[in-house]
Amino acid sequence: MKTSKKLTFSLVLTILLLALLFFLDANKAQYGMAYTVLQKGIILAVVAVSMNLVTGFTGLFSLGQAGFMAIGAYITAIFLIPADSIKDVYYISGVSPAILNFKNFLESGPAWTQALIPYVALIIGGLAGALFAALIGIPVLRLKSDYLAIATLGFSEIMRAVISSPQLDTITNGSYGLKKIPGFSSLFQTFMIAAVCIAFMILLIRSTFGRSFKAIREDEIAAEAMGINLFKHKQLSFIIGSFFSAVSGGMLAMFMRSIDSKTFSISLTYDILLIVVIGGIGSATGSIISALLVTASKEWWLRFFDTPLYIGDFQVPLFRTGFRMVIFSIVLLAVVLFYQRGIMGKNEFSWDRIGKRITKLRASMKHTSKEGGSKNV
Amino acid sequence: MSNNILRVQDVTMQFGGVIAVDNLSLEVNDGEIVSLIGPNGAGKTTAFNVITGVYAPSNGAVHFKDKMITSNFPKGAMKKLYAGQSNGNYTTTMKKTPDQITKLGMARTFQNIRLFKELTAFDNVLIAKHMRSKANFLSATVGLNYKEERAMREETMQLLDILGLREVKDEIAHSLPYGQQRHLEIARALATKPELLLLDEPAAGMNPQETDELTAFIYDIRKKFNLTIFIIEHHMDLVMDISDRIYVLDFGKLIASGTPGEIQNNQRVIDAYLGVPEDGEE
């Protein structure tokens, strides 16, 4: 396919997406479900791509995503909760004076700085996640495959326990969690932040560093023999992945408005792992598509399984709260058993690929129609 | 002294009770083609792995371009733990990692081909260029290193051209035929711009005609890239044709060294290796 044609297609797609976003922003009340699903989906897409960077592209099986997300979420939340309502949030054990002073300092700045605070908060949350990743990466990245998964899983659980510990009541509000976090101003804003994060990771994967990550995934010994410093590159991938996990944690806090330590339990990591597996381990665009699909089916399309269903007077059994998750698990089982490559396998989205698919489809359709016409030959 | 590019000094490699390499010393001079031969399990690949930094030796040192890259001479209580003999005076253990050694200008191929299987032939070679790249991850991500990137891609193309792999550059590595996979591995090693190339059984699984082609090919790349070549090989025809000097290893011990003519007439070598009928070479 020609480059100009591809460019046109991409441009049209972008404009359509932007139009959809502005439309939803304008008609938020009518399309509440689509709005919520898109917002949550794109936030999970960021963390899914970051997990894919570490697991799918570098071959480090890390299960610490929820821990890094928690770091980002709590830092972003503390940054963003308005100073007026902070006393109401920490109503049990009071707020640490340091946070109070910090909040007053933040809000004393001129008006234009206020608009920047969410971005600064997300970036600082991300940097904190990256710092933790750098520290635990030194011992943990010497481990291989399942051992690495267990170690990072342990980190994530420790993070959750630390956050909910009573000693940190005046900072994290212990097990009561943080509330009254201001949300995104628009769906457009959410998508812009997510797009920047995802674009950065995709560009990194396509750069010379991304190629080295893939080399490490394919064969560590050969990669090292080709002059790639294993530890440095694993550490780099882990830190960048954790940075974006923490950023998306902050975004999740802004989306949910209230967070507590249970939000970042191990099941969150599994949700993300599931998105990565369904999308294809080693495909960034696969992760994005699957994040949106999985969120939509979980929160929206499969909802009807949770409400009682009547056919005439007959109430269909099994249709009750929670049945949705059973169906979802069955779908997951089917994917893992029969469709291990996921939606995209290791391929990325490209117009060429779609073009090829269409020509193939056309050819096969022509072929079948011809065959139908000349059966006696 | 100064014209040897690689010097292996008293290297012993011991795994538990097994001594894979026993007190091996050898030298490779600038511009030579040197072979290391020996029956299966003689410790040839282990010796390669010590030289390239995959293993730290139990005892001994490796010098590359008059620089010590690996050394371990245990003293005192530690000395009892290994079976080799130490005549060195070093007390510190140092070992450069394989990537550092590659950066110094030593590249290798593997006995059982280790390509990046799921990547294209082009990417396989391009990855080897990464270590000479000066970009950091931020500038590489936003594309500030585009000049360097373009140069890397051009050099990769040239290399693939020289090795006759241009047509298959977009093929996935593991789908290539065996011979081309071997060529690709050599191309990848050459992409690191080595001065010393270590080939681990390059002719394994090749028929006599392909082996002849390989001989010509090795001469060719030596001339084009100004290389010193150190080969592990089983094919006697190839070894006798190509080598300036040969070292013979048996059960981890060096039993002979010399020119091909000398080795062919060495009774110990014939007993240990060439005389064994199963090998079928002769």
Interface residues (C-beta under 8 A of the other chain):
Chain A: F200 L203 L204 S207 T208 F209 R211 S212 K214 A215 E218 D219 I221 A222 A223 E224 A225 M226 G227 I228 N229 L230 L236 I240 K346
Chain B: T52 V54 T97 P98 D99 Q100 T102 K103 A107 R108 F110 R114 L115 F116 K117 E118 L119 D123 L126 I127 A128 K129 H130 M131 R132 S133 A135 F137 A140 T141 V142 G143 N145 E149 M152 R188 A191 T192
